[in-house]
Amino acid sequence: MLDMNKPRTVITYGTFDLFHIGHENIIRRAKELANGGRLIVGVTTEAFNIERGKIDVRDSFEKRCQNVMATGYADEVIPDISFPQKEIDIKTHNVDLVVMGHDWEGKFDYCKEWCDVVYLQRTPEISTTILKEQMREGVSKSLNEELRATYNPDGSVLRKLQMRELDILLYV
């Protein structure tokens, strides 16, 4: 059972793509549950994301790890390479508590064989999925058009080269 008075080792996992306040909140709350102990954050690798069918991850593994460390809450960041890895991580790092977002409710209950598991409510109205949908719906379209007009306008050498490459691709 979770002893709320002693420092403990806590681990959480995530993709942490397009890092936002919801990510920071769950990492902060996991650190608070460590009660002065250690927080380990597993960040999914590109290979694990592909294996899980998550092919639209925008940020590189390195960038996502840097973002997690930049919060100042994580004591260590490790690569998350598979679901079976969780048991190894728990045993290797002497983990007392696994913390996950509520959308994973029940899916990490098997870890209760080795430690406690807590599912935290996610930050409402913010998620990577929402951000990606907004980008697809045009929030980024106007920005892309502005950037292209400024740095790659019609008639520029780069734009002419891109259009020629497009012609070649269409021919092939």
Stockholm file with secondary structure:
# STOCKHOLM 1.0

chainA/1-172         MLDMNKPRTVITYGTFDLFHIGHENIIRRAKELANGGRLIVGVTTEAFNIERGKIDVRDSFEKRCQNVMATGYADEVIPDISFPQKEIDIKTHNVDLVVMGHDWEGKFDYCKEWCDVVYLQRTPEISTTILKEQMREGVSKSLNEELRATYNPDGSVLRKLQMRELDILLYV
#=GR chainA/1-172 SS CCCTTSCCCEEEEECCCSCCHHHHHHHHHHHHHTTTSCEEEEEECHHHHHHTTCCCCCSCHHHHHHHHHHTSCCSEEEEECCSTHHHHHHHHTTCSEEEEEGGGTTTTGGGGGTSEEEEECCCTTCCHHHHHHHIIIIIHHHHHHHHHHHHSCTTSHHHHHHHHHHHHHHHC
#=GC SS_cons         CCCTTSCCCEEEEECCCSCCHHHHHHHHHHHHHTTTSCEEEEEECHHHHHHTTCCCCCSCHHHHHHHHHHTSCCSEEEEECCSTHHHHHHHHTTCSEEEEEGGGTTTTGGGGGTSEEEEECCCTTCCHHHHHHHIIIIIHHHHHHHHHHHHSCTTSHHHHHHHHHHHHHHHC
//
